[in-house]
Amino acid sequence: MSDIGYIRVSSVGQNDARQLEGISLDKIFKEKVSGKSIKRPELERCIDYIREGDTLHVHSMDRLARNLKDLQNIVDDLTGQGVEIHFHKENLIFSSKVNAMSKLLLQVMGAFAEFERSLIKERQLEGIAAAKKKGKHLGRDSALNEDQKKELIEMVESRIPKTEVAKHFGISRQTLYNIIKSLDHSK
């Protein structure tokens, strides 16, 4: 009987340190991938690794699944194998000893988590629309200033290989192509 941890953050910039902090675990599976992604290799490895009698520790329901259907499927599959699942933020434990109340709690809490994510996405889209309306610049600043962009175009037009041009400016080839494309559209 092992204590297994599953930790997921949505992006490389996010910190996973607060998840399952202070909990004694025998093995941890960590990944940095969006929960809406179908491909979550560490979750798949975790599910393959975990055995009957083990306990899966997860910070919160939304770390394990992004929608109610997936959450129910994962919880049902694991508890059906004799695995106990402990969601620490919600302070809920699910096991093969399913009762009507625990099933209801899973559905209600999962539905609230899904609803909360929908609200956050909606607010985010509203914020982006408002910022665009005000003419605010969205996204990262350009890697090059206007003079550098002119020099870049001159180098490309004089048939210097794009790899060398990118290296000269310390940018990736994709960034080089994006700059060329943006300048073509602004003409």
Disulfide bonds with the S-S distance in Angstrom:
none
